[in-house]
Amino acid sequence: MGLKRLDKVIALNCNVSRKEARNLIKNGAAAVNGQRTLRAEELIDTESDEITVDGYDFTLKEHIYIMLNKPQGVISATEDPNKETVIDIIPEDLKRRSLFPCGRLDRDTTGLLIITDDGALCHRIMSPAHHVYKTYETILSFAIDENDIAKLEAGITLGDGTECLPAIVEAIDINGLPGARIKIREGKYHQVKRMFASLGNNVEHLRRISIGALKLDESLKEGECRELADEELDLIFRDE
């Protein structure tokens, strides 16, 4: 992480503005290696220095990574004047000012969504060049057959001419209803729904269950989230 200004480090890790961070320092709330400091511009070695801020559970992190079990009705955006966003439902102890959803799930789609402030990691996940598969389970209007699977796995062309990369598809039963498990490494608009629509089928419900080898924590109820461990981040870029 290297050397960084104290006010920037406090703002990032305490979810406050730079102005609020400077006021905390000015009022004597910050200490570096046990010594109070009043210098907002003091450079901190983020690898070795110990920082405390009165009134905050301060844990020095350059980035944060959150697994969210996205519920229906919540949009994958940072803010919206009329609709609840995935950032709105993140608990305060995990919030940072620069959080954003890594990719998107449609408003009525549920399941695994990563919330972070790390743009580089998000790019790696979302770029088809990095071959990170996202796995979905879907309930369909009717069961798919081997012919349908072959079309999806060959790379289906959508109704508007958009060509999709080959998917990995399995017909499954979901609570007695016809369904499918599908793995794709793209994120085109409403892609899974449009892929099945191209077969004359309809997606009744869609849920993302994994990104790479990182699986949705089934202990998380819809709308709940938790921070990801370092070893879980590594799973994102591995195959199941």
ChimeraX commands (.cxc) that place a marker at each C-alpha (Angstrom):
marker #1 position 0.00,0.00,0.00 radius 0.5
marker #1 position 2.99,2.37,0.54 radius 0.5
marker #1 position 3.08,5.88,2.01 radius 0.5
marker #1 position -0.20,7.79,2.17 radius 0.5
marker #1 position -1.43,10.98,3.84 radius 0.5
marker #1 position -3.00,10.41,7.23 radius 0.5
marker #1 position -6.22,12.29,6.38 radius 0.5
marker #1 position -6.73,10.17,3.25 radius 0.5
marker #1 position -6.17,6.93,5.19 radius 0.5
marker #1 position -8.62,7.96,7.91 radius 0.5
marker #1 position -11.26,9.11,5.41 radius 0.5
marker #1 position -11.05,5.80,3.55 radius 0.5
marker #1 position -11.13,3.52,6.57 radius 0.5
marker #1 position -13.59,5.46,8.73 radius 0.5
marker #1 position -16.09,6.21,5.95 radius 0.5
marker #1 position -15.83,9.97,6.44 radius 0.5
marker #1 position -14.98,12.83,4.09 radius 0.5
marker #1 position -11.45,14.22,3.86 radius 0.5
marker #1 position -12.69,17.37,5.63 radius 0.5
marker #1 position -14.15,15.29,8.47 radius 0.5
marker #1 position -10.90,13.32,8.67 radius 0.5
marker #1 position -8.88,16.53,8.99 radius 0.5
marker #1 position -11.19,17.71,11.77 radius 0.5
marker #1 position -10.70,14.42,13.64 radius 0.5
marker #1 position -6.95,14.87,13.41 radius 0.5
marker #1 position -7.13,18.56,14.40 radius 0.5
marker #1 position -9.18,17.63,17.47 radius 0.5
marker #1 position -6.60,15.08,18.60 radius 0.5
marker #1 position -8.60,11.94,17.79 radius 0.5
marker #1 position -5.85,10.29,15.73 radius 0.5
marker #1 position -2.70,8.53,16.90 radius 0.5
marker #1 position 0.11,6.94,14.92 radius 0.5
marker #1 position 2.07,4.23,16.69 radius 0.5
marker #1 position 0.60,5.37,20.00 radius 0.5
marker #1 position 1.50,9.06,19.54 radius 0.5
marker #1 position -1.16,11.71,19.03 radius 0.5
marker #1 position -0.68,13.76,15.89 radius 0.5
marker #1 position -2.32,16.96,14.64 radius 0.5
marker #1 position -0.80,16.83,11.14 radius 0.5
marker #1 position -3.30,15.78,8.48 radius 0.5
marker #1 position -0.54,15.69,5.88 radius 0.5
marker #1 position 1.65,13.27,7.85 radius 0.5
marker #1 position 2.72,10.36,5.66 radius 0.5
marker #1 position 1.81,6.93,6.94 radius 0.5
marker #1 position 3.53,3.69,6.10 radius 0.5
marker #1 position 0.45,1.57,5.59 radius 0.5
marker #1 position 2.47,-1.63,5.78 radius 0.5
marker #1 position 3.86,-1.06,9.28 radius 0.5
marker #1 position 2.33,1.94,11.08 radius 0.5
marker #1 position -0.44,1.41,13.64 radius 0.5
marker #1 position -3.25,3.95,13.50 radius 0.5
marker #1 position -6.07,4.51,15.97 radius 0.5
marker #1 position -8.95,6.96,15.77 radius 0.5
marker #1 position -11.09,7.67,18.84 radius 0.5
marker #1 position -14.66,6.51,18.35 radius 0.5
marker #1 position -13.89,4.25,15.39 radius 0.5
marker #1 position -13.11,0.57,15.08 radius 0.5
marker #1 position -10.18,1.35,12.79 radius 0.5
marker #1 position -8.85,-1.43,10.58 radius 0.5
marker #1 position -6.39,-0.33,7.92 radius 0.5
marker #1 position -7.45,-1.64,4.50 radius 0.5
marker #1 position -6.77,-0.31,1.05 radius 0.5
marker #1 position -9.88,-1.99,-0.36 radius 0.5
marker #1 position -12.91,-3.83,0.91 radius 0.5
marker #1 position -14.67,-6.79,-0.71 radius 0.5
marker #1 position -18.23,-7.71,0.25 radius 0.5
marker #1 position -20.35,-10.71,-0.69 radius 0.5
marker #1 position -24.01,-9.73,-0.96 radius 0.5
marker #1 position -26.96,-12.06,-1.44 radius 0.5
marker #1 position -28.91,-9.60,-3.54 radius 0.5
marker #1 position -32.67,-9.64,-3.00 radius 0.5
marker #1 position -35.37,-8.96,-5.57 radius 0.5
marker #1 position -36.48,-5.36,-6.05 radius 0.5
marker #1 position -33.08,-3.80,-5.34 radius 0.5
marker #1 position -31.11,-2.29,-8.24 radius 0.5
marker #1 position -27.41,-2.78,-8.92 radius 0.5
marker #1 position -26.37,0.87,-8.72 radius 0.5
marker #1 position -24.54,3.19,-6.35 radius 0.5
marker #1 position -27.43,5.62,-5.95 radius 0.5
marker #1 position -30.91,6.30,-7.25 radius 0.5
marker #1 position -33.41,8.96,-6.14 radius 0.5
marker #1 position -36.41,6.66,-6.43 radius 0.5
marker #1 position -35.25,3.06,-5.98 radius 0.5
marker #1 position -33.35,1.20,-3.26 radius 0.5
marker #1 position -29.85,0.26,-4.37 radius 0.5
marker #1 position -27.46,-2.49,-3.32 radius 0.5
marker #1 position -25.29,0.16,-1.65 radius 0.5
marker #1 position -28.26,1.34,0.44 radius 0.5
marker #1 position -28.58,-2.10,2.06 radius 0.5
marker #1 position -24.90,-2.49,3.00 radius 0.5
marker #1 position -24.58,-2.12,6.82 radius 0.5
marker #1 position -22.81,0.98,8.09 radius 0.5
marker #1 position -19.84,-0.92,9.51 radius 0.5
marker #1 position -18.93,-2.11,6.00 radius 0.5
marker #1 position -19.69,1.06,4.08 radius 0.5
marker #1 position -17.17,3.25,2.31 radius 0.5
marker #1 position -17.91,6.31,0.22 radius 0.5
marker #1 position -16.49,4.76,-2.95 radius 0.5
marker #1 position -18.33,1.42,-2.91 radius 0.5
marker #1 position -19.91,0.12,-6.11 radius 0.5
marker #1 position -21.36,-3.19,-7.35 radius 0.5
marker #1 position -18.98,-5.26,-9.44 radius 0.5
marker #1 position -21.17,-5.82,-12.47 radius 0.5
marker #1 position -24.91,-5.93,-12.13 radius 0.5
marker #1 position -27.82,-8.20,-11.52 radius 0.5
marker #1 position -31.22,-7.23,-12.87 radius 0.5
marker #1 position -33.69,-5.80,-10.39 radius 0.5
marker #1 position -35.61,-9.07,-10.14 radius 0.5
marker #1 position -32.50,-11.30,-10.16 radius 0.5
marker #1 position -31.15,-12.56,-6.84 radius 0.5
marker #1 position -27.91,-14.06,-5.58 radius 0.5
marker #1 position -24.20,-13.41,-5.49 radius 0.5
marker #1 position -23.03,-9.86,-6.07 radius 0.5
marker #1 position -19.64,-8.48,-5.08 radius 0.5
marker #1 position -19.54,-4.96,-3.67 radius 0.5
marker #1 position -16.12,-3.29,-3.60 radius 0.5
marker #1 position -14.09,-0.12,-4.06 radius 0.5
marker #1 position -11.42,-1.89,-6.11 radius 0.5
marker #1 position -11.86,-0.97,-9.77 radius 0.5
marker #1 position -8.97,-3.13,-10.97 radius 0.5
marker #1 position -10.43,-6.28,-9.43 radius 0.5
marker #1 position -13.86,-5.51,-10.87 radius 0.5
marker #1 position -12.37,-5.12,-14.35 radius 0.5
marker #1 position -10.67,-8.51,-14.07 radius 0.5
marker #1 position -13.95,-10.14,-13.06 radius 0.5
marker #1 position -16.09,-8.52,-15.75 radius 0.5
marker #1 position -13.79,-8.71,-18.77 radius 0.5
marker #1 position -14.50,-11.74,-21.00 radius 0.5
marker #1 position -10.75,-11.88,-21.73 radius 0.5
marker #1 position -10.13,-13.10,-18.18 radius 0.5
marker #1 position -12.52,-16.06,-18.60 radius 0.5
marker #1 position -14.24,-15.63,-15.22 radius 0.5
marker #1 position -17.42,-17.68,-15.41 radius 0.5
marker #1 position -20.59,-16.62,-13.61 radius 0.5
marker #1 position -22.99,-19.43,-12.78 radius 0.5
marker #1 position -26.75,-18.98,-12.60 radius 0.5
marker #1 position -29.69,-21.20,-11.72 radius 0.5
marker #1 position -32.92,-20.40,-13.46 radius 0.5
marker #1 position -36.49,-21.62,-13.31 radius 0.5
marker #1 position -37.93,-21.83,-16.82 radius 0.5
marker #1 position -41.40,-21.97,-18.33 radius 0.5
marker #1 position -40.63,-25.46,-19.61 radius 0.5
marker #1 position -37.74,-27.90,-19.63 radius 0.5
marker #1 position -34.87,-27.58,-22.08 radius 0.5
marker #1 position -33.72,-30.53,-24.18 radius 0.5
marker #1 position -30.40,-31.64,-25.65 radius 0.5
marker #1 position -30.99,-29.55,-28.77 radius 0.5
marker #1 position -31.45,-26.41,-26.67 radius 0.5
marker #1 position -28.31,-27.17,-24.68 radius 0.5
marker #1 position -26.32,-27.70,-27.89 radius 0.5
marker #1 position -27.37,-24.28,-29.23 radius 0.5
marker #1 position -26.41,-22.51,-26.01 radius 0.5
marker #1 position -23.09,-24.32,-25.76 radius 0.5
marker #1 position -22.23,-23.51,-29.38 radius 0.5
marker #1 position -22.77,-19.79,-28.80 radius 0.5
marker #1 position -26.32,-18.67,-29.47 radius 0.5
marker #1 position -27.28,-15.57,-31.48 radius 0.5
marker #1 position -29.88,-13.35,-29.81 radius 0.5
marker #1 position -32.93,-11.94,-31.54 radius 0.5
marker #1 position -31.21,-8.63,-32.32 radius 0.5
marker #1 position -28.21,-10.36,-33.88 radius 0.5
marker #1 position -25.97,-10.19,-30.81 radius 0.5
marker #1 position -23.67,-13.21,-30.68 radius 0.5
marker #1 position -23.01,-14.82,-27.30 radius 0.5
marker #1 position -19.91,-16.75,-26.35 radius 0.5
marker #1 position -20.39,-20.47,-25.74 radius 0.5
marker #1 position -22.03,-21.26,-22.40 radius 0.5
marker #1 position -21.93,-24.35,-20.20 radius 0.5
marker #1 position -25.45,-25.61,-19.58 radius 0.5
marker #1 position -27.15,-28.33,-17.56 radius 0.5
marker #1 position -30.85,-29.09,-17.30 radius 0.5
marker #1 position -31.91,-29.34,-13.64 radius 0.5
marker #1 position -35.01,-29.63,-11.49 radius 0.5
marker #1 position -35.62,-26.84,-8.97 radius 0.5
marker #1 position -38.21,-27.77,-6.35 radius 0.5
marker #1 position -40.15,-29.75,-8.92 radius 0.5
marker #1 position -39.97,-27.00,-11.55 radius 0.5
marker #1 position -38.07,-27.13,-14.86 radius 0.5
marker #1 position -34.78,-25.29,-14.69 radius 0.5
marker #1 position -31.21,-24.94,-15.86 radius 0.5
marker #1 position -27.77,-24.20,-14.52 radius 0.5
marker #1 position -25.85,-22.00,-16.93 radius 0.5
marker #1 position -22.29,-20.65,-16.86 radius 0.5
marker #1 position -21.34,-17.60,-18.93 radius 0.5
marker #1 position -18.34,-15.29,-18.99 radius 0.5
marker #1 position -20.03,-12.21,-20.39 radius 0.5
marker #1 position -22.43,-9.70,-18.93 radius 0.5
marker #1 position -24.58,-8.44,-21.77 radius 0.5
marker #1 position -27.86,-6.71,-20.94 radius 0.5
marker #1 position -30.39,-9.26,-19.64 radius 0.5
marker #1 position -28.17,-11.88,-21.25 radius 0.5
marker #1 position -29.38,-15.08,-19.62 radius 0.5
marker #1 position -33.02,-14.12,-20.07 radius 0.5
marker #1 position -32.43,-13.23,-23.73 radius 0.5
marker #1 position -30.49,-16.45,-24.36 radius 0.5
marker #1 position -33.43,-18.57,-23.21 radius 0.5
marker #1 position -35.89,-16.28,-25.00 radius 0.5
marker #1 position -34.00,-17.05,-28.21 radius 0.5
marker #1 position -35.02,-20.67,-27.64 radius 0.5
marker #1 position -38.66,-19.65,-27.18 radius 0.5
marker #1 position -38.42,-20.19,-23.42 radius 0.5
marker #1 position -39.01,-17.80,-20.55 radius 0.5
marker #1 position -36.99,-17.24,-17.39 radius 0.5
marker #1 position -39.36,-17.25,-14.42 radius 0.5
marker #1 position -36.67,-16.72,-11.79 radius 0.5
marker #1 position -32.92,-16.15,-11.98 radius 0.5
marker #1 position -30.31,-16.50,-9.25 radius 0.5
marker #1 position -26.52,-16.21,-9.46 radius 0.5
marker #1 position -24.82,-18.85,-7.34 radius 0.5
marker #1 position -21.12,-18.41,-8.09 radius 0.5
marker #1 position -18.40,-16.30,-9.67 radius 0.5
marker #1 position -15.47,-18.46,-10.68 radius 0.5
marker #1 position -15.12,-20.95,-7.84 radius 0.5
marker #1 position -16.49,-18.48,-5.29 radius 0.5
marker #1 position -19.91,-19.76,-4.24 radius 0.5
marker #1 position -22.68,-17.78,-2.62 radius 0.5
marker #1 position -22.64,-18.35,1.13 radius 0.5
marker #1 position -25.93,-20.16,1.65 radius 0.5
marker #1 position -26.06,-18.94,5.26 radius 0.5
marker #1 position -26.68,-15.42,3.94 radius 0.5
marker #1 position -30.34,-14.63,3.64 radius 0.5
marker #1 position -31.44,-12.39,0.79 radius 0.5
marker #1 position -30.32,-8.85,1.61 radius 0.5
marker #1 position -27.53,-10.01,3.95 radius 0.5
marker #1 position -23.83,-9.62,3.29 radius 0.5
marker #1 position -20.40,-10.19,4.78 radius 0.5
marker #1 position -16.80,-9.32,4.04 radius 0.5
marker #1 position -14.81,-11.71,1.88 radius 0.5
marker #1 position -11.65,-13.36,3.19 radius 0.5
marker #1 position -8.41,-13.17,1.17 radius 0.5
marker #1 position -8.60,-16.83,0.23 radius 0.5
marker #1 position -12.13,-16.33,-1.09 radius 0.5
marker #1 position -10.91,-13.59,-3.42 radius 0.5
marker #1 position -8.51,-16.09,-4.97 radius 0.5
marker #1 position -11.44,-18.42,-5.73 radius 0.5
marker #1 position -12.94,-15.84,-8.08 radius 0.5
marker #1 position -10.24,-16.52,-10.64 radius 0.5
marker #1 position -10.37,-20.32,-10.40 radius 0.5
marker #1 position -12.66,-22.73,-12.18 radius 0.5
marker #1 position -15.21,-24.69,-10.17 radius 0.5
marker link #1:1,2 radius 0.2
marker link #1:2,3 radius 0.2
marker link #1:3,4 radius 0.2
marker link #1:4,5 radius 0.2
marker link #1:5,6 radius 0.2
marker link #1:6,7 radius 0.2
marker link #1:7,8 radius 0.2
marker link #1:8,9 radius 0.2
marker link #1:9,10 radius 0.2
marker link #1:10,11 radius 0.2
marker link #1:11,12 radius 0.2
marker link #1:12,13 radius 0.2
marker link #1:13,14 radius 0.2
marker link #1:14,15 radius 0.2
marker link #1:15,16 radius 0.2
marker link #1:16,17 radius 0.2
marker link #1:17,18 radius 0.2
marker link #1:18,19 radius 0.2
marker link #1:19,20 radius 0.2
marker link #1:20,21 radius 0.2
marker link #1:21,22 radius 0.2
marker link #1:22,23 radius 0.2
marker link #1:23,24 radius 0.2
marker link #1:24,25 radius 0.2
marker link #1:25,26 radius 0.2
marker link #1:26,27 radius 0.2
marker link #1:27,28 radius 0.2
marker link #1:28,29 radius 0.2
marker link #1:29,30 radius 0.2
marker link #1:30,31 radius 0.2
marker link #1:31,32 radius 0.2
marker link #1:32,33 radius 0.2
marker link #1:33,34 radius 0.2
marker link #1:34,35 radius 0.2
marker link #1:35,36 radius 0.2
marker link #1:36,37 radius 0.2
marker link #1:37,38 radius 0.2
marker link #1:38,39 radius 0.2
marker link #1:39,40 radius 0.2
marker link #1:40,41 radius 0.2
marker link #1:41,42 radius 0.2
marker link #1:42,43 radius 0.2
marker link #1:43,44 radius 0.2
marker link #1:44,45 radius 0.2
marker link #1:45,46 radius 0.2
marker link #1:46,47 radius 0.2
marker link #1:47,48 radius 0.2
marker link #1:48,49 radius 0.2
marker link #1:49,50 radius 0.2
marker link #1:50,51 radius 0.2
marker link #1:51,52 radius 0.2
marker link #1:52,53 radius 0.2
marker link #1:53,54 radius 0.2
marker link #1:54,55 radius 0.2
marker link #1:55,56 radius 0.2
marker link #1:56,57 radius 0.2
marker link #1:57,58 radius 0.2
marker link #1:58,59 radius 0.2
marker link #1:59,60 radius 0.2
marker link #1:60,61 radius 0.2
marker link #1:61,62 radius 0.2
marker link #1:62,63 radius 0.2
marker link #1:63,64 radius 0.2
marker link #1:64,65 radius 0.2
marker link #1:65,66 radius 0.2
marker link #1:66,67 radius 0.2
marker link #1:67,68 radius 0.2
marker link #1:68,69 radius 0.2
marker link #1:69,70 radius 0.2
marker link #1:70,71 radius 0.2
marker link #1:71,72 radius 0.2
marker link #1:72,73 radius 0.2
marker link #1:73,74 radius 0.2
marker link #1:74,75 radius 0.2
marker link #1:75,76 radius 0.2
marker link #1:76,77 radius 0.2
marker link #1:77,78 radius 0.2
marker link #1:78,79 radius 0.2
marker link #1:79,80 radius 0.2
marker link #1:80,81 radius 0.2
marker link #1:81,82 radius 0.2
marker link #1:82,83 radius 0.2
marker link #1:83,84 radius 0.2
marker link #1:84,85 radius 0.2
marker link #1:85,86 radius 0.2
marker link #1:86,87 radius 0.2
marker link #1:87,88 radius 0.2
marker link #1:88,89 radius 0.2
marker link #1:89,90 radius 0.2
marker link #1:90,91 radius 0.2
marker link #1:91,92 radius 0.2
marker link #1:92,93 radius 0.2
marker link #1:93,94 radius 0.2
marker link #1:94,95 radius 0.2
marker link #1:95,96 radius 0.2
marker link #1:96,97 radius 0.2
marker link #1:97,98 radius 0.2
marker link #1:98,99 radius 0.2
marker link #1:99,100 radius 0.2
marker link #1:100,101 radius 0.2
marker link #1:101,102 radius 0.2
marker link #1:102,103 radius 0.2
marker link #1:103,104 radius 0.2
marker link #1:104,105 radius 0.2
marker link #1:105,106 radius 0.2
marker link #1:106,107 radius 0.2
marker link #1:107,108 radius 0.2
marker link #1:108,109 radius 0.2
marker link #1:109,110 radius 0.2
marker link #1:110,111 radius 0.2
marker link #1:111,112 radius 0.2
marker link #1:112,113 radius 0.2
marker link #1:113,114 radius 0.2
marker link #1:114,115 radius 0.2
marker link #1:115,116 radius 0.2
marker link #1:116,117 radius 0.2
marker link #1:117,118 radius 0.2
marker link #1:118,119 radius 0.2
marker link #1:119,120 radius 0.2
marker link #1:120,121 radius 0.2
marker link #1:121,122 radius 0.2
marker link #1:122,123 radius 0.2
marker link #1:123,124 radius 0.2
marker link #1:124,125 radius 0.2
marker link #1:125,126 radius 0.2
marker link #1:126,127 radius 0.2
marker link #1:127,128 radius 0.2
marker link #1:128,129 radius 0.2
marker link #1:129,130 radius 0.2
marker link #1:130,131 radius 0.2
marker link #1:131,132 radius 0.2
marker link #1:132,133 radius 0.2
marker link #1:133,134 radius 0.2
marker link #1:134,135 radius 0.2
marker link #1:135,136 radius 0.2
marker link #1:136,137 radius 0.2
marker link #1:137,138 radius 0.2
marker link #1:138,139 radius 0.2
marker link #1:139,140 radius 0.2
marker link #1:140,141 radius 0.2
marker link #1:141,142 radius 0.2
marker link #1:142,143 radius 0.2
marker link #1:143,144 radius 0.2
marker link #1:144,145 radius 0.2
marker link #1:145,146 radius 0.2
marker link #1:146,147 radius 0.2
marker link #1:147,148 radius 0.2
marker link #1:148,149 radius 0.2
marker link #1:149,150 radius 0.2
marker link #1:150,151 radius 0.2
marker link #1:151,152 radius 0.2
marker link #1:152,153 radius 0.2
marker link #1:153,154 radius 0.2
marker link #1:154,155 radius 0.2
marker link #1:155,156 radius 0.2
marker link #1:156,157 radius 0.2
marker link #1:157,158 radius 0.2
marker link #1:158,159 radius 0.2
marker link #1:159,160 radius 0.2
marker link #1:160,161 radius 0.2
marker link #1:161,162 radius 0.2
marker link #1:162,163 radius 0.2
marker link #1:163,164 radius 0.2
marker link #1:164,165 radius 0.2
marker link #1:165,166 radius 0.2
marker link #1:166,167 radius 0.2
marker link #1:167,168 radius 0.2
marker link #1:168,169 radius 0.2
marker link #1:169,170 radius 0.2
marker link #1:170,171 radius 0.2
marker link #1:171,172 radius 0.2
marker link #1:172,173 radius 0.2
marker link #1:173,174 radius 0.2
marker link #1:174,175 radius 0.2
marker link #1:175,176 radius 0.2
marker link #1:176,177 radius 0.2
marker link #1:177,178 radius 0.2
marker link #1:178,179 radius 0.2
marker link #1:179,180 radius 0.2
marker link #1:180,181 radius 0.2
marker link #1:181,182 radius 0.2
marker link #1:182,183 radius 0.2
marker link #1:183,184 radius 0.2
marker link #1:184,185 radius 0.2
marker link #1:185,186 radius 0.2
marker link #1:186,187 radius 0.2
marker link #1:187,188 radius 0.2
marker link #1:188,189 radius 0.2
marker link #1:189,190 radius 0.2
marker link #1:190,191 radius 0.2
marker link #1:191,192 radius 0.2
marker link #1:192,193 radius 0.2
marker link #1:193,194 radius 0.2
marker link #1:194,195 radius 0.2
marker link #1:195,196 radius 0.2
marker link #1:196,197 radius 0.2
marker link #1:197,198 radius 0.2
marker link #1:198,199 radius 0.2
marker link #1:199,200 radius 0.2
marker link #1:200,201 radius 0.2
marker link #1:201,202 radius 0.2
marker link #1:202,203 radius 0.2
marker link #1:203,204 radius 0.2
marker link #1:204,205 radius 0.2
marker link #1:205,206 radius 0.2
marker link #1:206,207 radius 0.2
marker link #1:207,208 radius 0.2
marker link #1:208,209 radius 0.2
marker link #1:209,210 radius 0.2
marker link #1:210,211 radius 0.2
marker link #1:211,212 radius 0.2
marker link #1:212,213 radius 0.2
marker link #1:213,214 radius 0.2
marker link #1:214,215 radius 0.2
marker link #1:215,216 radius 0.2
marker link #1:216,217 radius 0.2
marker link #1:217,218 radius 0.2
marker link #1:218,219 radius 0.2
marker link #1:219,220 radius 0.2
marker link #1:220,221 radius 0.2
marker link #1:221,222 radius 0.2
marker link #1:222,223 radius 0.2
marker link #1:223,224 radius 0.2
marker link #1:224,225 radius 0.2
marker link #1:225,226 radius 0.2
marker link #1:226,227 radius 0.2
marker link #1:227,228 radius 0.2
marker link #1:228,229 radius 0.2
marker link #1:229,230 radius 0.2
marker link #1:230,231 radius 0.2
marker link #1:231,232 radius 0.2
marker link #1:232,233 radius 0.2
marker link #1:233,234 radius 0.2
marker link #1:234,235 radius 0.2
marker link #1:235,236 radius 0.2
marker link #1:236,237 radius 0.2
marker link #1:237,238 radius 0.2
marker link #1:238,239 radius 0.2
marker link #1:239,240 radius 0.2
view
